């Protein structure tokens, strides 16, 4: 084996062997790679290889492990001139001992990172083609602003506004959407969000409705019987797990929200960007809340502490106009015993509207008329589903999204056929 060490800015030729194996040492960093054209930018976001997209479109660049990238030079497309291998972290890279080791056949090339201090993202080495010969250079070029600045520099789209929704009949398979605020999340939170978005997308793809846009409305029971679920953080986690549904369905990736008891309050939308502040502000049983996000809401006076479902359900119906689909995610720990004929009539009448009601029962309780939805007659279409969960935290994301979205997907297809949604 021959070994070469590159200092910052130095380069050397690469042997014509495949694949290259690139290993990065250093704790607390995420490894990523960019396939770049002559303009030093990606052709599309698919040229970014990272934990949520571990292979380039042609398979030439692969994230083979948490700290390992392989590059098959012979398989790189002709219009790819460079491959930049980079890292991103939540803290300053100057505190991390970073070294890149490239194994190419019997040759080993070592490139220790140099000169990094407050940067939170950096290109460590760049593989590039010069006069038909592949070379490697030690870069250590960093960005204080971290991951978002790094990917933007290389042409990856991380918009300040959500990406435009594709038309329902757009050509090509619908893709997983990125929305405003994702680039500001910590690496760990981005990983969780991306895995959840993938799980949502998989259900929608399976049901044949990926790429369709729909409003998503979250309704949460805030009655006193819900106290254990509020106190244990269960309700907060429910909100966090429903945000990925909105990112893949809603035009702007926002989750519309209501809390209800005997009355109800329409809260500001929850988004990827404001989720932590939103849950800190509003996920309470009692008190006056609003903070920076809304005028103060007196929970006792406005919302109350016992179940009356008809007012909130009526408010949701009254807020829907047109023919765009609406998914209502209704979380409750029981009730639906009073005004049962009126609730039945509301659901029946709403069957001709572009609204699908997905009721989720939390815990082992009596859910009244909700258990009879499948046998409710007189509707032009089955517009409501219900399932109970003893322990929502024990449900995997894959299981939860399948339960939450499967009936909606079937309704969406049939509602489109009937002209209820367009």
C-alpha positions in Angstrom: 0.0 0.0 0.0 1.2 3.5 -0.8 0.1 6.4 1.4 -0.1 10.1 0.6 -1.1 12.9 3.0 -2.6 16.1 1.5 -2.5 19.4 3.3 -5.2 22.0 2.7 -5.2 23.0 -1.0 -3.0 20.2 -2.2 -4.1 17.7 -4.8 -3.0 14.4 -6.3 -4.1 12.1 -9.1 -6.4 9.2 -8.4 -5.7 5.7 -9.7 -8.2 4.6 -12.3 -9.9 2.0 -10.0 -13.4 1.6 -8.7 -14.9 2.2 -6.4 -13.2 4.8 -4.2 -13.8 4.3 -0.5 -13.9 7.5 1.4 -14.0 7.3 5.2 -14.4 10.3 7.5 -13.3 10.2 11.2 -14.9 12.7 13.7 -17.8 12.5 16.1 -21.1 14.3 15.9 -21.1 15.0 12.2 -23.3 14.0 9.3 -21.6 13.0 6.1 -22.9 14.0 2.7 -21.7 14.3 -0.9 -22.7 16.3 -4.0 -22.4 15.4 -7.7 -21.6 18.6 -9.4 -21.4 19.8 -13.0 -18.9 22.2 -14.5 -20.7 25.1 -12.8 -20.0 23.4 -9.4 -23.7 23.0 -8.8 -26.0 19.9 -8.7 -28.1 19.2 -11.7 -31.1 18.6 -9.3 -31.7 17.9 -5.7 -31.2 14.2 -6.5 -27.5 14.8 -6.8 -27.2 15.4 -3.0 -26.4 12.1 -1.3 -27.1 12.1 2.4 -28.8 10.0 5.2 -32.3 10.5 3.6 -31.1 9.9 0.1 -28.2 7.5 0.3 -27.6 6.9 -3.5 -27.1 9.2 -6.5 -29.6 8.6 -9.3 -27.1 6.5 -11.3 -25.7 4.7 -8.2 -22.2 6.1 -8.7 -22.1 7.8 -5.3 -23.4 5.9 -2.3 -23.5 6.7 1.4 -22.4 3.2 2.4 -22.4 3.9 6.2 -22.7 6.7 8.7 -19.1 7.9 7.9 -18.4 6.2 4.6 -19.0 7.2 1.0 -18.1 5.2 -2.1 -17.6 6.7 -5.5 -17.5 4.7 -8.7 -15.6 7.1 -11.1 -16.4 5.0 -14.2 -20.2 5.2 -13.4 -20.3 8.9 -13.0 -22.4 10.6 -15.7 -20.4 12.5 -18.4 -21.9 15.8 -17.2 -20.6 15.3 -13.6 -17.2 17.0 -13.3 -16.8 16.9 -9.5 -17.9 15.1 -6.3 -17.7 17.2 -3.2 -17.6 15.2 0.1 -18.8 17.3 3.1 -19.8 17.2 6.7 -22.4 19.1 8.8 -22.8 19.4 12.5 -24.8 21.1 15.2 -21.7 22.6 16.9 -18.5 24.2 15.7 -16.3 22.0 13.5 -13.2 23.5 15.0 -13.8 21.4 18.1 -13.8 18.1 16.1 -10.7 16.3 14.8 -11.8 15.5 11.2 -9.8 13.4 8.8 -10.7 12.0 5.4 -9.1 8.8 4.3 -9.5 7.7 0.7 -8.7 4.1 -0.4 -8.2 3.6 -4.1 -6.9 0.1 -4.9 -3.5 -0.1 -3.2 -3.3 3.7 -2.7 -4.4 5.5 0.5 -4.8 9.2 0.6 -5.2 11.0 3.9 -6.5 14.6 4.2 -6.8 16.0 7.7 -9.1 19.0 8.0 -7.3 22.3 8.6 -8.3 25.8 9.5 -11.9 25.2 10.6 -13.2 27.0 13.7 -16.8 28.3 14.0 -18.0 26.6 10.8 -20.8 24.1 11.1 -20.6 22.6 7.6 -17.6 22.1 5.4 -16.4 20.4 2.2 -13.5 18.3 3.2 -12.3 16.9 -0.1 -13.3 17.4 -3.7 -12.8 14.8 -6.4 -12.6 16.4 -9.9 -11.8 15.7 -13.5 -9.0 17.6 -15.2 -8.0 16.8 -18.8 -9.5 13.4 -18.6 -7.8 12.5 -15.3 -9.5 12.2 -11.9 -7.8 14.1 -9.1 -8.5 14.8 -5.4 -7.9 18.0 -3.5 -8.1 18.7 0.2 -10.5 21.6 0.7 -11.5 22.3 4.3 -13.9 25.0 3.0 -16.6 25.8 5.6 -19.8 27.7 6.2 -20.7 29.2 9.6 -24.5 29.0 8.8 -24.3 25.2 8.6 -26.2 22.7 6.5 -28.6 25.1 4.8 -25.8 27.4 3.6 -23.7 24.4 2.4 -26.5 22.8 0.3 -27.6 26.2 -1.1 -24.1 26.9 -2.2 -24.1 23.8 -4.3 -27.5 24.5 -5.9 -29.8 22.3 -3.7 -33.2 24.0 -3.3 -34.0 24.9 0.3 -36.7 27.6 -0.3 -37.7 30.3 2.1 -41.2 29.5 0.9 -42.6 26.0 0.4 -42.2 24.4 -3.0 -45.1 24.8 -5.4 -47.5 21.9 -5.3 -47.3 19.8 -8.4 -50.5 19.6 -10.5 -52.5 16.4 -10.0 -51.7 15.2 -13.5 -48.0 16.2 -13.5 -45.7 13.8 -15.3 -43.4 11.6 -13.2 -43.7 10.1 -9.8 -44.6 12.5 -7.0 -41.7 13.3 -4.7 -41.3 13.8 -1.0 -41.7 17.6 -0.3 -39.5 19.9 1.7 -41.1 22.8 3.4 -40.0 26.0 5.0 -38.2 25.6 8.2 -36.7 22.2 7.7 -33.2 23.7 7.0 -33.2 25.3 10.5 -33.8 22.0 12.3 -31.0 20.2 14.1 -29.6 17.2 12.3 -31.3 14.8 14.6 -34.7 16.4 14.2 -34.3 16.5 10.4 -33.6 12.8 10.4 -36.8 12.1 12.4 -38.8 14.4 10.2 -37.5 12.9 7.0 -38.2 9.3 8.1 -41.7 10.3 9.0 -42.3 12.1 5.7 -41.1 9.0 3.9 -43.6 6.9 5.9 -46.4 9.3 5.0 -45.4 9.4 1.3 -45.3 5.6 1.2 -48.9 5.3 2.3 -50.0 8.0 -0.1 -48.1 6.3 -2.9 -49.6 2.9 -2.1 -53.1 4.4 -2.2 -52.4 6.1 -5.5 -52.8 9.7 -4.2 -49.3 10.9 -3.7 -48.9 14.4 -5.0 -52.6 15.4 -4.3 -53.0 18.5 -2.2 -55.4 18.7 0.7 -56.0 20.9 3.7 -55.2 19.1 6.9 -57.1 20.0 10.1 -56.1 18.7 13.5 -58.8 18.7 16.2 -57.7 17.8 19.7 -59.9 16.9 22.7 -59.0 19.2 25.6 -61.4 17.9 28.2 -60.4 17.1 31.7 -60.4 13.4 31.1 -57.5 14.0 28.7 -55.3 15.2 31.6 -53.0 12.1 31.7 -52.3 12.4 28.0 -51.5 16.1 28.3 -49.4 15.6 31.5 -47.4 12.7 30.0 -46.6 14.6 26.8 -48.7 12.3 24.6 -50.7 15.1 23.0 -47.5 17.0 22.2 -46.1 14.0 20.5 -49.3 13.5 18.5 -49.0 17.0 17.2 -45.4 16.4 16.2 -46.3 13.2 14.4 -49.2 14.8 12.4 -47.0 17.7 11.1 -45.3 15.3 8.5 -48.8 14.5 7.2 -49.4 18.2 6.5 -46.0 18.6 4.9 -47.0 16.1 2.2 -50.6 17.1 1.7 -51.1 20.8 2.5 -50.2 23.5 -0.1 -48.0 25.3 2.4 -47.2 22.4 4.7 -49.2 23.9 7.5 -51.4 22.0 10.0 -54.6 23.8 10.9 -55.5 23.2 14.5 -58.4 23.4 17.0 -58.8 22.5 20.6 -62.3 21.7 21.8 -64.3 20.9 24.9 -67.8 22.3 25.4 -66.6 25.1 23.1 -63.6 25.4 20.9 -60.7 27.6 19.9 -59.1 27.8 16.4 -55.4 28.1 17.0 -52.6 29.4 14.7 -51.4 26.9 12.2 -48.5 24.6 13.4 -45.6 24.3 11.0 -42.2 22.6 10.9 -40.8 26.1 11.7 -42.8 26.9 14.7 -43.7 23.5 16.1 -41.7 23.6 19.3 -42.9 27.1 20.2 -46.4 26.2 19.2 -46.6 23.1 21.4 -45.0 24.9 24.3 -47.6 27.6 24.0 -50.8 25.8 23.3 -50.7 22.2 24.6 -52.2 22.8 28.0 -55.5 21.9 29.7 -56.1 25.1 31.6 -55.0 28.7 31.8 -54.6 31.6 29.4 -52.3 31.0 26.4 -51.2 32.7 23.3 -47.7 34.1 23.7 -46.2 35.5 20.6 -48.3 33.4 18.3 -51.8 34.6 19.0 -53.9 36.9 21.2 -54.5 35.4 24.7 -57.0 32.5 24.8 -58.8 31.8 28.1 -59.0 28.0 27.9 -61.6 27.6 30.7 -63.9 30.3 29.4 -63.5 29.7 25.6 -63.0 25.9 25.4 -64.3 24.5 28.6 -63.6 21.1 30.2 -66.2 18.6 29.0 -67.2 17.0 25.7 -69.6 18.7 23.2 -68.6 17.6 19.8 -71.3 19.2 17.6 -70.0 22.9 17.9 -66.5 22.0 16.7 -67.7 19.7 14.0 -70.1 22.4 12.7 -67.3 25.0 12.8 -65.1 22.7 10.7 -67.8 22.2 8.1 -68.6 25.9 8.0 -64.9 26.7 7.3 -64.8 24.5 4.2 -65.7 25.9 0.8 -65.1 24.8 -2.8 -64.1 21.4 -4.0 -60.5 21.0 -2.7 -60.1 18.0 -0.3 -59.9 18.4 3.4 -58.6 15.8 5.9 -59.8 16.2 9.4 -57.7 14.4 12.0 -59.9 14.2 15.2 -58.2 12.9 18.3 -60.4 12.2 21.4 -60.4 10.0 24.4 -64.2 9.5 24.4 -67.5 11.2 24.3 -69.8 11.4 21.3 -72.8 10.4 23.5 -74.8 13.7 23.4 -76.6 15.1 20.4 -76.0 11.8 18.6 -78.8 12.3 16.0 -77.4 15.7 15.2 -73.9 14.3 14.8 -75.1 11.6 12.5 -77.0 14.2 10.4 -73.9 16.4 10.2 -71.7 13.5 9.0 -74.4 12.4 6.6 -74.9 15.9 5.1 -71.2 16.5 4.9 -70.8 13.4 2.7 -71.5 15.6 -0.3 -68.7 18.0 0.8 -65.0 17.6 0.2 -64.3 16.6 3.8 -63.0 13.3 5.2 -63.3 12.8 8.9 -60.6 10.5 10.5 -61.5 9.9 14.1 -58.8 8.5 16.4 -59.8 7.2 19.8 -57.1 7.4 22.5 -57.1 4.8 25.2 -59.6 2.1 26.2 -62.8 4.2 26.4 -66.3 4.4 25.2 -66.4 6.2 21.9 -70.1 6.3 21.3 -71.4 6.8 17.8 -67.9 6.7 16.4 -67.9 2.9 16.6 -71.0 2.9 14.3 -69.5 4.9 11.4 -69.0 1.9 9.1 -72.7 1.0 9.3 -74.0 4.5 9.0 -76.4 4.6 6.0 -77.8 7.4 3.8 -74.5 8.9 2.6 -73.4 9.4 -1.0 -69.9 8.2 0.1 -68.3 6.8 3.2 -66.7 10.0 4.4 -65.5 9.0 7.9 -63.3 6.5 9.6 -62.5 5.5 13.2 -59.9 3.4 14.9 -59.0 3.3 18.6 -55.4 3.1 19.9 -54.7 1.9 23.4 -51.3 3.5 23.5 -50.5 5.8 20.6 -46.8 6.1 21.6 -46.5 2.3 21.2 -47.7 2.6 17.6 -44.8 2.9 15.1 -44.9 5.8 12.6 -45.5 3.4 9.8 -48.5 1.8 11.6 -49.9 5.2 12.6 -49.7 6.8 9.2 -51.2 3.7 7.6 -54.1 3.8 10.0 -54.5 7.6 9.7 -54.3 7.8 5.9 -55.5 4.6 4.3 -59.3 5.3 4.4 -58.6 8.9 3.4 -56.8 7.7 0.3 -59.7 5.4 -0.7 -62.2 8.2 -0.1 -60.1 10.6 -2.1 -60.2 8.4 -5.2 -64.0 7.7 -4.9 -64.7 11.4 -4.1 -62.8 12.4 -7.2 -64.8 9.9 -9.3 -68.1 11.4 -8.0 -67.0 15.0 -8.6 -67.0 15.8 -4.9 -63.4 16.8 -5.0 -61.5 18.3 -7.9 
